[in-house]
Amino acid sequence: MRWQDERRSDNVEDRRGFSARGGAIGGGVILVAVVATLLGAPPSFVRALLGGGQTDDGTSSRPVDPAENERVDFVKAVLGSTEDVWGAVLSEETGHRYVPPKLVLFSGAVDSACGFENAAVGPFYCPPDRRVYLDLSFFRELAQRFGAPGDFAQAYVIGHEVGHHVQNLLGVSDRVETQRASASRAEVNHLSVETELQADCLAGVWAFHANQTRHLLEPGDVEAAVRAASAIGDDTLQREARGRVVPDSFTHGSSEQRVRWLRAGLKRGRVQDCDTFSSGP
């Protein structure tokens, strides 16, 4: 993927190296900190006991791996590309103005308007605060656990989460939440699958236009994204974890569905081709 010459987005909020307020601190550590305070220990020493230098917003600092710097630059470049593409495509095709999301980089866990989340949930988008949340360790997991290495596989993940932001701007997120309120569990799962597959398709729409205007893709890039989409299909993940597949419990779609809808977006780059709700997953 040719990302090095892309414009870097200014909408990346770097919270790596800070533990979120929701994190628990062991009682023994707190006791030691209290005793240290009573004995006249410097505040900096007490803050270190509690997890690092304390910041004004109640988070605590931890060392950041300098090896991640290139991936941070990569994220800014990909996010900049999504901003440029959707800034043109969304208004042209739907009449909606594109307002870029913030992308929050975090380590381990993070506070969002959607609650306190652990990195184990993977990258996610939070509609109320219009932010994408990403722990860079997911990229390593994508390569090592899911067998989907490569820049474009990682870019697809970002494109998918930005796809959820596009849904939010189009009012899809609100409509889905309204329907969830009176839906059965099976219906809620089905709505979730349709929502996720549409985000896959919208990731493909972004990639189509980015390649048309900036020639981003290199040989093998699409295959890398397809491998990533296939590797994180519900059926594949369930087979790995349980040894069996339970379709009624799907929330993101099968590997075949995810690949099909990603390709649908990549084929012509049209938002109208991403109506998973009418077409069915």
Secondary structure as GFF3:
##gff-version 3
##sequence-region A 1 281
A	DSSP	beta_strand	12	14	.	.	.	ID=ss1
A	DSSP	beta_strand	18	19	.	.	.	ID=ss2
A	DSSP	alpha_helix	27	38	.	.	.	ID=ss3
A	DSSP	alpha_helix	43	49	.	.	.	ID=ss4
A	DSSP	beta_strand	60	61	.	.	.	ID=ss5
A	DSSP	three_ten_helix	66	68	.	.	.	ID=ss6
A	DSSP	alpha_helix	69	94	.	.	.	ID=ss7
A	DSSP	beta_strand	102	105	.	.	.	ID=ss8
A	DSSP	beta_strand	109	112	.	.	.	ID=ss9
A	DSSP	beta_strand	115	118	.	.	.	ID=ss10
A	DSSP	three_ten_helix	119	121	.	.	.	ID=ss11
A	DSSP	beta_strand	124	126	.	.	.	ID=ss12
A	DSSP	beta_strand	131	134	.	.	.	ID=ss13
A	DSSP	alpha_helix	137	144	.	.	.	ID=ss14
A	DSSP	alpha_helix	151	170	.	.	.	ID=ss15
A	DSSP	alpha_helix	172	181	.	.	.	ID=ss16
A	DSSP	alpha_helix	185	214	.	.	.	ID=ss17
A	DSSP	alpha_helix	221	231	.	.	.	ID=ss18
A	DSSP	alpha_helix	234	242	.	.	.	ID=ss19
A	DSSP	three_ten_helix	247	249	.	.	.	ID=ss20
A	DSSP	alpha_helix	255	268	.	.	.	ID=ss21
A	DSSP	three_ten_helix	271	274	.	.	.	ID=ss22
A	DSSP	alpha_helix	276	279	.	.	.	ID=ss23
###
